[in-house]
Amino acid sequence: MQKIYQNIQSIMGPILVVEGVEGVKYEELVEVTTAEGKTKMGKVLEANGDKALVQMFESTQGLSTTGLKAKFLGKVAKLGVSPDMLGRIFNGAGEPIDGGPAVLAEKHIDISGMAINPYSRNFPSDFIQTGISSLDVMNTLVRGQKLPVFSGSGLPHAELATQIARQAKVNDGSEFAVVFGAMGVTFEEAMYFQKEFERTGAIEKSTLFVNTAADPVVERIAVPRMALSYAEYLAFEKDMHVLVVLTDMTNYAEALREVSAARKEVPGRRGYPGYLYTDLATIYERAGRIKGAKGSVTQMPILSMPEDDITHPIPDLTGYITEGQFVMDRDLNQKKQLPPVDVLKSLSRLAGAGMGEGKTRDDHSKLKDQLFACYARGKDVRELAVVLGESSLSEIDRVYLGFATDYEEQFIGQGFKEERDIIESLELGWELLRRFPVTELKRLNEKTIKKFHPDYRDKKDEVAA
């Protein structure tokens, strides 16, 4: 029988301090009853001696310590999971908000979870196709990888998130699902995500967990853990490949900072708690593949960099934990080259594991290097033309300048509606390189050029005819 405590010492924001407690555990659920008989739920944030800090799931506005009662339930927050959750939308408490029936849970799992033991990990490999050329060709995503998107205020990361969730697939016939977690988003964004998934039919292979800015802070902290717990269930018990898209991790970190301030902890850099790195790692390190398991969990967390500052604590610490990043560019966005991914600043450290014959195509790696080199030189020439004028450029420099413009307009700027498979994207890359003399294609060997260069293939077709 659970003991009821009435000696609640203070209320600090979402935190209650309860004294005289015995046998209380970290993360234990707490039922708080007001003097009027209303019940609110919370969880133990810290237990020290006979004192417990309880974080409320709902607002504490208007509450008084007089007449408050706290009952510790002896269990932690769990999520009831079932394959029937695919195609459904839930709030940050794991309750359906799509008007459908309650889920008949196959089992209940602790949402706290654990990072995958390094000894049990398999190296991430095999290609995940997003249908976006600047990602699939230039910064390939592989199964089991954790690869964030670094965005900025006002940039279309919500559209990019839904495009990736809508188009992502594996090409070997394996079962694939998307788990989408939204934290601290506006009501309009929440409705956009829901309607876009339903409109495109992507909802059928997806599960959404949505927390709006008006919802409790503690739910914001729970959403990524719920999303990952369900993803792990699908991957390691149902043998599916699961892509987890989390947006916006900046809102998640702000929620951590709010709770830390309420606990009166000593702040770290820019006011964020000193354990921000550890906390983010408990989320990101739940991505991966496990030896002996057929499924995998791949993560794409999306975060908006305050003031576009990539050295801000949130993107800075995220970059230390994850395996690369996609960076969204404000200049490309202003030119309407969408999705505005800056391929020169972006990086996928495990891209090589997803390229090659049987995964994409055997020219993928070398073609990516050549496109990267040509675009980098083209951007350098563009800056030179601003200073010296275009008339001062050499003939080959003008070719590079034209390539950079066409690369942005045709390769990067495919829009949020168009989906390209990997072969289409590779062929588009070759067409853009067609303007260069072969002597300029220094990243491509003779064998690759003769096999895949459009001019050589056209000649072979003429001979065959």
C-alpha positions as semicolon CSV with decimal commas, in nm:
position;residue;x (nm);y (nm);z (nm)
1;M;0,000;0,000;0,000
2;Q;0,138;0,338;-0,105
3;K;0,196;0,591;0,168
4;I;0,040;0,939;0,136
5;Y;0,255;1,238;0,232
6;Q;0,113;1,576;0,328
7;N;0,436;1,755;0,425
8;I;0,494;1,933;0,092
9;Q;0,744;2,205;0,175
10;S;0,737;2,429;-0,136
11;I;0,631;2,474;-0,498
12;M;0,894;2,615;-0,739
13;G;0,757;2,638;-1,092
14;P;0,684;2,279;-1,200
15;I;0,874;2,135;-0,897
16;L;0,727;2,022;-0,565
17;V;0,954;1,951;-0,265
18;V;0,819;1,669;-0,045
19;E;0,985;1,595;0,291
20;G;0,981;1,292;0,519
21;V;0,963;1,036;0,237
22;E;1,091;0,677;0,257
23;G;1,197;0,430;-0,015
24;V;1,135;0,673;-0,303
25;K;1,303;0,589;-0,637
26;Y;1,425;0,808;-0,926
27;E;1,164;0,851;-1,207
28;E;0,890;0,703;-0,983
29;L;0,541;0,827;-1,067
30;V;0,363;1,048;-0,814
31;E;-0,009;1,122;-0,776
32;V;-0,072;1,467;-0,625
33;T;-0,420;1,549;-0,490
34;T;-0,525;1,911;-0,432
35;A;-0,741;2,038;-0,146
36;E;-1,034;2,041;-0,391
37;G;-0,986;1,671;-0,468
38;K;-0,835;1,717;-0,817
39;T;-0,557;1,474;-0,914
40;K;-0,240;1,569;-1,101
41;M;0,047;1,343;-1,201
42;G;0,422;1,395;-1,164
43;K;0,746;1,201;-1,137
44;V;1,042;1,196;-0,899
45;L;1,322;1,409;-1,039
46;E;1,557;1,360;-0,744
47;A;1,552;1,169;-0,416
48;N;1,800;1,269;-0,148
49;G;1,762;1,125;0,202
50;D;1,409;1,196;0,321
51;K;1,348;1,468;0,061
52;A;1,208;1,421;-0,291
53;L;1,181;1,665;-0,583
54;V;0,868;1,596;-0,786
55;Q;0,827;1,734;-1,138
56;M;0,461;1,788;-1,229
57;F;0,320;1,686;-1,567
58;E;0,073;1,976;-1,552
59;S;0,088;2,342;-1,456
60;T;0,121;2,418;-1,085
61;Q;-0,033;2,763;-1,125
62;G;-0,278;2,838;-0,845
63;L;-0,161;2,548;-0,627
64;S;-0,091;2,599;-0,258
65;T;0,102;2,367;-0,029
66;T;-0,197;2,374;0,206
67;G;-0,403;2,059;0,166
68;L;-0,178;1,902;-0,098
69;K;-0,119;1,527;-0,075
70;A;0,145;1,324;-0,261
71;K;0,121;0,950;-0,320
72;F;0,428;0,771;-0,462
73;L;0,307;0,489;-0,688
74;G;0,618;0,269;-0,691
75;K;0,635;0,248;-1,074
76;V;0,795;0,444;-1,356
77;A;0,637;0,597;-1,668
78;K;0,574;0,328;-1,929
79;L;0,440;0,327;-2,283
80;G;0,197;0,062;-2,401
81;V;0,317;-0,050;-2,745
82;S;0,161;-0,245;-3,029
83;P;0,205;-0,269;-3,408
84;D;-0,140;-0,104;-3,425
85;M;0,025;0,225;-3,324
86;L;0,147;0,264;-3,681
87;G;-0,080;0,513;-3,855
88;R;-0,173;0,684;-3,527
89;I;-0,099;1,020;-3,361
90;F;-0,029;1,056;-2,986
91;N;0,043;1,339;-2,744
92;G;0,345;1,369;-2,514
93;A;0,172;1,148;-2,257
94;G;0,129;0,863;-2,509
95;E;-0,248;0,918;-2,541
96;P;-0,418;0,907;-2,885
97;I;-0,519;1,251;-3,018
98;D;-0,636;1,148;-3,364
99;G;-0,990;1,058;-3,261
100;G;-0,922;0,686;-3,295
101;P;-0,975;0,416;-3,032
102;A;-0,738;0,347;-2,744
103;V;-0,447;0,119;-2,833
104;L;-0,464;-0,238;-2,704
105;A;-0,106;-0,269;-2,580
106;E;0,093;-0,584;-2,653
107;K;0,333;-0,490;-2,373
108;H;0,437;-0,191;-2,160
109;I;0,795;-0,066;-2,178
110;D;0,993;0,181;-1,969
111;I;1,042;0,495;-2,180
112;S;1,371;0,586;-2,010
113;G;1,550;0,316;-2,208
114;M;1,926;0,278;-2,234
115;A;2,199;0,351;-2,486
116;I;2,301;0,048;-2,692
117;N;2,598;-0,137;-2,543
118;P;2,896;-0,072;-2,774
119;Y;2,993;-0,441;-2,759
120;S;2,649;-0,537;-2,891
121;R;2,653;-0,290;-3,179
122;N;2,684;-0,375;-3,546
123;F;2,846;-0,113;-3,768
124;P;2,579;0,104;-3,940
125;S;2,548;0,016;-4,307
126;D;2,304;-0,003;-4,600
127;F;2,147;0,291;-4,773
128;I;1,829;0,474;-4,667
129;Q;1,681;0,667;-4,959
130;T;1,525;1,004;-4,868
131;G;1,442;1,104;-5,226
132;I;1,646;1,424;-5,181
133;S;1,949;1,448;-5,412
134;S;2,161;1,671;-5,186
135;L;2,126;1,410;-4,909
136;D;2,120;1,079;-5,098
137;V;2,417;1,152;-5,325
138;M;2,625;1,402;-5,126
139;N;2,560;1,305;-4,762
140;T;2,427;0,952;-4,768
141;L;2,219;0,831;-4,473
142;V;2,273;0,470;-4,361
143;R;2,074;0,238;-4,137
144;G;2,167;0,270;-3,771
145;Q;2,320;0,616;-3,810
146;K;2,242;0,927;-3,605
147;L;2,257;1,228;-3,836
148;P;2,115;1,566;-3,728
149;V;1,984;1,857;-3,933
150;F;2,120;2,198;-3,826
151;S;1,867;2,466;-3,919
152;G;1,792;2,824;-3,815
153;S;1,499;3,041;-3,720
154;G;1,267;3,090;-4,016
155;L;1,425;2,817;-4,229
156;P;1,191;2,543;-4,359
157;H;1,307;2,257;-4,136
158;A;0,945;2,154;-4,072
159;E;0,896;2,103;-4,447
160;L;1,226;1,913;-4,471
161;A;1,128;1,691;-4,176
162;T;0,797;1,596;-4,335
163;Q;0,958;1,542;-4,676
164;I;1,214;1,302;-4,529
165;A;0,948;1,123;-4,322
166;R;0,722;1,098;-4,627
167;Q;0,981;0,979;-4,878
168;A;1,228;0,772;-4,673
169;K;1,252;0,405;-4,773
170;V;1,489;0,111;-4,803
171;N;1,540;-0,054;-5,139
172;D;1,583;-0,419;-5,038
173;G;1,218;-0,494;-4,961
174;S;1,261;-0,486;-4,581
175;E;0,980;-0,352;-4,367
176;F;1,028;0,018;-4,297
177;A;0,858;0,263;-4,061
178;V;0,896;0,625;-3,950
179;V;0,849;0,744;-3,591
180;F;0,808;1,122;-3,575
181;G;0,849;1,320;-3,253
182;A;0,758;1,692;-3,237
183;M;0,854;1,889;-2,925
184;G;0,739;2,237;-2,828
185;V;0,598;2,315;-3,174
186;T;0,325;2,571;-3,237
187;F;-0,033;2,458;-3,286
188;E;-0,005;2,552;-3,656
189;E;0,306;2,336;-3,696
190;A;0,137;2,045;-3,518
191;M;-0,162;2,069;-3,753
192;Y;0,074;2,099;-4,053
193;F;0,255;1,778;-3,958
194;Q;-0,073;1,591;-3,904
195;K;-0,239;1,711;-4,227
196;E;0,074;1,658;-4,438
197;F;0,114;1,299;-4,319
198;E;-0,253;1,227;-4,378
199;R;-0,266;1,405;-4,716
200;T;0,027;1,212;-4,861
201;G;-0,065;0,875;-4,711
202;A;0,267;0,866;-4,522
203;I;0,070;0,821;-4,200
204;E;0,016;0,454;-4,288
205;K;0,379;0,364;-4,213
206;S;0,430;0,632;-3,944
207;T;0,362;0,701;-3,578
208;L;0,354;1,061;-3,453
209;F;0,415;1,188;-3,099
210;V;0,326;1,558;-3,081
211;N;0,391;1,805;-2,798
212;T;0,292;2,168;-2,855
213;A;0,433;2,477;-2,684
214;A;0,114;2,493;-2,473
215;D;0,162;2,139;-2,338
216;P;0,353;2,062;-2,015
217;V;0,731;2,092;-2,020
218;V;0,777;1,744;-1,877
219;E;0,598;1,596;-2,180
220;R;0,847;1,778;-2,403
221;I;1,124;1,590;-2,226
222;A;0,934;1,261;-2,258
223;V;0,850;1,279;-2,633
224;P;1,191;1,174;-2,775
225;R;1,210;0,890;-2,524
226;M;0,860;0,768;-2,615
227;A;0,943;0,788;-2,986
228;L;1,267;0,595;-2,939
229;S;1,107;0,335;-2,712
230;Y;0,846;0,258;-2,977
231;A;1,114;0,259;-3,250
232;E;1,322;0,007;-3,052
233;Y;1,015;-0,214;-3,013
234;L;0,953;-0,212;-3,391
235;A;1,322;-0,260;-3,477
236;F;1,436;-0,523;-3,229
237;E;1,113;-0,714;-3,169
238;K;0,934;-0,676;-3,504
239;D;1,246;-0,677;-3,728
240;M;1,170;-0,345;-3,897
241;H;1,403;-0,068;-4,010
242;V;1,289;0,249;-3,834
243;L;1,376;0,612;-3,902
244;V;1,318;0,842;-3,602
245;V;1,276;1,212;-3,687
246;L;1,285;1,445;-3,383
247;T;1,205;1,815;-3,414
248;D;1,299;2,052;-3,255
249;M;1,582;1,947;-3,021
250;T;1,637;2,313;-2,932
251;N;1,291;2,317;-2,770
252;Y;1,389;2,001;-2,583
253;A;1,707;2,165;-2,450
254;E;1,512;2,476;-2,350
255;A;1,276;2,252;-2,149
256;L;1,578;2,098;-1,973
257;R;1,705;2,447;-1,891
258;E;1,366;2,547;-1,747
259;V;1,354;2,243;-1,520
260;S;1,718;2,294;-1,417
261;A;1,645;2,655;-1,320
262;A;1,344;2,542;-1,113
263;R;1,573;2,300;-0,929
264;K;1,814;2,590;-0,861
265;E;2,105;2,402;-1,015
266;V;2,429;2,582;-1,097
267;P;2,395;2,672;-1,468
268;G;2,652;2,574;-1,729
269;R;2,729;2,741;-2,061
270;R;2,457;2,992;-2,163
271;G;2,241;2,883;-1,874
272;Y;2,196;2,523;-1,988
273;P;2,249;2,252;-1,726
274;G;2,598;2,109;-1,696
275;Y;2,463;1,764;-1,783
276;L;2,323;1,873;-2,124
277;Y;2,586;1,666;-2,310
278;T;2,506;1,354;-2,107
279;D;2,133;1,403;-2,147
280;L;2,155;1,446;-2,526
281;A;2,377;1,137;-2,543
282;T;2,109;0,927;-2,367
283;I;1,884;1,010;-2,664
284;Y;2,124;0,999;-2,958
285;E;2,303;0,680;-2,851
286;R;1,978;0,483;-2,872
287;A;2,023;0,474;-3,250
288;G;2,202;0,181;-3,407
289;R;2,200;-0,184;-3,506
290;I;2,237;-0,476;-3,265
291;K;2,421;-0,800;-3,338
292;G;2,175;-1,075;-3,422
293;A;1,882;-0,837;-3,479
294;K;1,742;-0,781;-3,826
295;G;1,601;-0,433;-3,758
296;S;1,771;-0,099;-3,701
297;V;1,699;0,243;-3,549
298;T;1,820;0,545;-3,747
299;Q;1,791;0,895;-3,602
300;M;1,752;1,234;-3,769
301;P;1,717;1,494;-3,492
302;I;1,643;1,844;-3,620
303;L;1,754;2,151;-3,424
304;S;1,732;2,523;-3,495
305;M;2,057;2,702;-3,412
306;P;1,992;3,023;-3,213
307;E;2,118;3,318;-3,422
308;D;2,251;3,065;-3,679
309;D;2,542;3,002;-3,439
310;I;2,687;2,657;-3,502
311;T;2,906;2,698;-3,190
312;H;2,596;2,733;-2,969
313;P;2,592;2,459;-2,697
314;I;2,306;2,261;-2,855
315;P;2,453;2,208;-3,208
316;D;2,806;2,202;-3,064
317;L;2,736;1,915;-2,824
318;T;2,514;1,738;-3,078
319;G;2,801;1,741;-3,328
320;Y;3,029;1,567;-3,077
321;I;2,783;1,280;-3,029
322;T;2,641;1,227;-3,378
323;E;2,800;1,112;-3,706
324;G;2,792;1,429;-3,913
325;Q;2,525;1,688;-3,987
326;F;2,307;1,837;-4,261
327;V;2,330;2,218;-4,253
328;M;2,051;2,434;-4,393
329;D;2,161;2,755;-4,567
330;R;1,984;3,092;-4,543
331;D;2,118;3,222;-4,878
332;L;1,990;2,916;-5,066
333;N;1,654;2,957;-4,892
334;Q;1,631;3,320;-5,008
335;K;1,705;3,204;-5,365
336;K;1,418;2,951;-5,328
337;Q;1,657;2,659;-5,384
338;L;1,465;2,412;-5,167
339;P;1,540;2,216;-4,958
340;P;1,824;2,461;-4,883
341;V;2,094;2,210;-4,781
342;D;2,449;2,348;-4,785
343;V;2,638;2,044;-4,914
344;L;2,980;2,201;-4,847
345;K;2,911;2,243;-4,475
346;S;2,725;1,913;-4,444
347;L;2,886;1,581;-4,366
348;S;2,787;1,218;-4,326
349;R;3,079;1,036;-4,162
350;L;2,934;0,694;-4,242
351;A;2,833;0,772;-4,601
352;G;3,083;0,522;-4,743
353;A;2,902;0,235;-4,571
354;G;2,587;0,310;-4,775
355;M;2,750;0,351;-5,117
356;G;2,858;0,107;-5,384
357;E;2,734;-0,182;-5,592
358;G;2,434;-0,357;-5,436
359;K;2,352;-0,051;-5,223
360;T;2,343;0,244;-5,464
361;R;2,575;0,222;-5,768
362;D;2,950;0,169;-5,801
363;D;3,012;0,522;-5,937
364;H;2,841;0,689;-5,638
365;S;3,147;0,765;-5,424
366;K;3,365;0,907;-5,704
367;L;3,077;1,105;-5,857
368;K;3,001;1,261;-5,518
369;D;3,365;1,368;-5,479
370;Q;3,369;1,522;-5,828
371;L;3,043;1,712;-5,777
372;F;3,172;1,839;-5,444
373;A;3,503;1,957;-5,595
374;C;3,337;2,131;-5,890
375;Y;3,078;2,304;-5,673
376;A;3,344;2,422;-5,425
377;R;3,551;2,572;-5,707
378;G;3,240;2,722;-5,865
379;K;3,156;2,903;-5,539
380;D;3,515;3,032;-5,517
381;V;3,487;3,165;-5,873
382;R;3,156;3,333;-5,785
383;E;3,323;3,522;-5,501
384;L;3,608;3,618;-5,733
385;A;3,361;3,749;-5,993
386;V;3,204;3,976;-5,733
387;V;3,542;4,140;-5,670
388;L;3,696;4,144;-6,020
389;G;3,390;4,122;-6,243
390;E;3,277;3,832;-6,458
391;S;3,459;3,967;-6,765
392;S;3,793;3,903;-6,595
393;L;3,726;3,529;-6,560
394;S;3,892;3,268;-6,780
395;E;3,683;3,045;-7,003
396;I;3,709;2,744;-6,772
397;D;3,623;2,962;-6,471
398;R;3,300;3,062;-6,647
399;V;3,220;2,692;-6,691
400;Y;3,264;2,638;-6,316
401;L;3,053;2,944;-6,240
402;G;2,771;2,816;-6,462
403;F;2,798;2,473;-6,303
404;A;2,762;2,618;-5,950
405;T;2,444;2,802;-6,052
406;D;2,290;2,501;-6,230
407;Y;2,392;2,268;-5,947
408;E;2,202;2,485;-5,697
409;E;1,897;2,529;-5,921
410;Q;1,864;2,174;-6,054
411;F;2,041;1,939;-5,811
412;I;1,985;2,107;-5,473
413;G;1,669;2,302;-5,559
414;Q;1,437;2,011;-5,638
415;G;1,159;2,146;-5,413
416;F;0,969;1,982;-5,130
417;K;0,725;1,801;-5,360
418;E;0,960;1,617;-5,596
419;E;1,098;1,276;-5,502
420;R;1,401;1,136;-5,686
421;D;1,532;0,785;-5,651
422;I;1,908;0,744;-5,618
423;I;1,962;0,651;-5,984
424;E;1,781;0,967;-6,102
425;S;1,998;1,176;-5,870
426;L;2,320;1,012;-5,994
427;E;2,219;1,060;-6,357
428;L;2,142;1,426;-6,291
429;G;2,489;1,465;-6,143
430;W;2,647;1,320;-6,458
431;E;2,442;1,552;-6,680
432;L;2,564;1,854;-6,484
433;L;2,926;1,738;-6,523
434;R;2,884;1,690;-6,898
435;R;2,989;2,052;-6,969
436;F;3,344;1,992;-6,840
437;P;3,627;1,855;-7,055
438;V;3,733;1,513;-6,929
439;T;4,068;1,659;-6,820
440;E;3,885;1,860;-6,550
441;L;3,722;1,550;-6,398
442;K;4,022;1,467;-6,182
443;R;3,821;1,283;-5,912
444;L;3,693;1,028;-6,164
445;N;3,908;0,746;-6,303
446;E;3,907;0,643;-6,668
447;K;3,708;0,326;-6,603
448;T;3,425;0,515;-6,428
449;I;3,415;0,786;-6,698
450;K;3,393;0,533;-6,982
451;K;3,121;0,337;-6,805
452;F;2,896;0,620;-6,683
453;H;2,980;0,949;-6,863
454;P;2,681;1,036;-7,090
455;D;2,904;1,119;-7,390
456;Y;3,072;0,777;-7,382
457;R;2,739;0,600;-7,335
458;D;2,587;0,791;-7,627
459;K;2,874;0,675;-7,850
460;K;2,822;0,314;-7,740
461;D;2,452;0,344;-7,824
462;E;2,538;0,478;-8,173
463;V;2,780;0,190;-8,236
464;A;2,523;-0,063;-8,117
465;A;2,261;0,089;-8,348
